[in-house]
């Protein structure tokens, strides 16, 4: 393949305007070889006869424990009052069950962080892994609230 010269003399002074197809053909051949090698691997499978069973899978609903904390720090285990010192024993008895129940903590907005931290630490030390918080979503209205009108200037 000839290229044009920089001097501009003679009949070879025109530029070459053809596409070099050799690199494109090389890429296509590499892709073809890759597909030829990988195609049999995708279709290869082992035929086996799986046993048929008539039993249904048991859907086991995990138990949940509601632990409520009011603003004064009082604890309620499934709506029954409980002392904070009794929590580690209760958590240990639940931690060994399969499936492990979920602890749902419902705390008052004004609950001290110290009480929440003690409850969560007792649960984690006892081996509880499923701990969650129950919150109330904000009230949504059907139409967005209109902004309050600006106060009118006082007339003198």
C-alpha positions in Angstrom: 0.0 0.0 0.0 1.5 3.4 -1.0 1.2 6.6 0.9 1.2 10.1 -0.4 4.4 12.2 -0.2 4.9 15.5 1.5 6.6 17.1 -1.5 3.5 17.2 -3.8 5.5 16.4 -6.9 4.6 13.8 -9.5 1.6 11.6 -9.8 1.7 10.3 -6.2 0.7 13.7 -4.7 -2.9 12.6 -3.9 -3.9 11.4 -0.4 -5.1 7.8 0.2 -8.7 7.7 1.2 -9.3 4.0 1.7 -10.0 2.4 5.1 -7.4 -0.1 6.4 -9.4 -3.3 7.0 -6.7 -5.5 8.4 -7.1 -4.4 12.1 -10.9 -4.8 11.8 -10.5 -8.3 10.3 -8.1 -9.2 13.1 -10.6 -8.1 15.8 -13.4 -10.0 14.1 -11.3 -13.2 13.9 -10.4 -13.0 17.6 -14.1 -12.6 18.6 -15.0 -15.5 16.3 -12.4 -17.7 18.0 -13.6 -16.6 21.5 -17.3 -17.4 20.6 -16.3 -20.8 19.0 -14.5 -21.8 22.3 -17.2 -20.5 24.7 -20.4 -21.6 22.9 -20.0 -25.3 23.7 -19.4 -24.5 27.4 -22.6 -22.6 27.7 -24.7 -25.4 26.3 -22.9 -28.2 28.2 -24.9 -29.7 31.1 -25.2 -33.0 32.9 -28.5 -34.8 32.6 -29.6 -36.2 35.9 -33.0 -37.3 37.2 -34.0 -35.3 40.2 -36.1 -37.0 42.9 -39.7 -35.8 43.0 -41.3 -35.0 46.3 -44.9 -34.3 47.3 -44.2 -32.4 50.5 -44.8 -28.7 50.7 -42.3 -26.3 52.0 -43.0 -25.2 55.5 -43.3 -21.4 55.8 -42.4 -20.6 59.3 -43.3 -17.1 60.4 -40.6 -15.7 62.7 -41.8 -14.5 66.1 -41.5 -10.9 67.0 -41.1 -9.3 70.4 -42.4 -5.8 70.9 -40.3 -3.9 73.5 -41.9 -0.6 74.3 -40.1 2.2 76.2 -42.1 5.2 77.5 -40.9 8.7 78.2 -40.2 7.9 81.8 -38.0 4.9 80.9 -40.4 2.1 81.9 -40.1 -1.0 79.7 -42.9 -3.2 78.4 -42.3 -6.7 77.0 -45.2 -7.5 74.7 -47.4 -4.9 76.6 -46.4 -6.4 80.0 -44.2 -4.3 82.4 -40.6 -5.6 82.8 -37.5 -4.5 84.7 -34.4 -3.6 82.7 -32.4 -6.0 84.8 -34.6 -8.9 83.6 -33.8 -8.2 79.9 -30.5 -10.1 79.5 -32.1 -13.4 80.8 -35.1 -12.9 78.4 -32.8 -12.1 75.5 -30.6 -15.2 76.2 -33.6 -17.5 76.2 -34.7 -16.1 72.8 -31.2 -16.0 71.2 -31.0 -19.8 71.1 -34.3 -20.4 69.2 -34.5 -21.0 65.5 -35.5 -18.9 63.8 -34.4 -16.1 66.1 -37.3 -13.7 66.8 -37.0 -10.1 65.9 -36.9 -7.5 68.7 -39.0 -4.4 67.7 -38.2 -1.5 69.9 -40.9 1.2 70.2 -39.5 4.1 72.1 -41.2 7.3 73.0 -39.9 10.4 71.3 -38.7 11.8 74.7 -37.0 8.5 75.9 -33.5 9.0 77.2 -30.8 7.7 75.0 -29.2 6.0 78.0 -32.2 3.6 78.4 -32.1 2.8 74.6 -28.4 2.2 74.7 -28.7 -0.2 77.7 -31.5 -2.2 76.0 -29.6 -2.5 72.8 -26.4 -3.5 74.5 -28.2 -6.2 76.5 -29.7 -7.6 73.4 -26.4 -7.7 71.5 -24.5 -9.2 74.4 -27.1 -11.9 74.7 -26.7 -12.9 71.0 -29.7 -11.2 69.5 -29.0 -10.3 65.8 -32.4 -9.1 64.7 -33.1 -5.7 66.3 -35.2 -3.0 64.8 -37.0 0.2 65.6 -40.7 1.0 65.0 -41.4 4.5 63.9 -44.4 6.4 62.8 -44.3 7.9 59.3 -45.2 11.6 59.0 -48.8 12.4 58.2 -49.3 13.0 54.5 -52.1 15.0 53.0 -53.7 14.6 49.7 -52.8 18.1 48.5 -49.7 20.0 49.3 -50.1 22.6 51.9 -50.3 26.2 50.6 -47.8 28.6 52.0 -49.1 31.0 54.7 -50.0 34.4 53.3 -47.7 37.2 54.2 -49.1 39.6 56.8 -50.7 42.7 55.4 -48.9 46.0 56.3 -50.5 48.0 59.1 -52.6 51.0 57.9 -52.0 54.3 59.7 
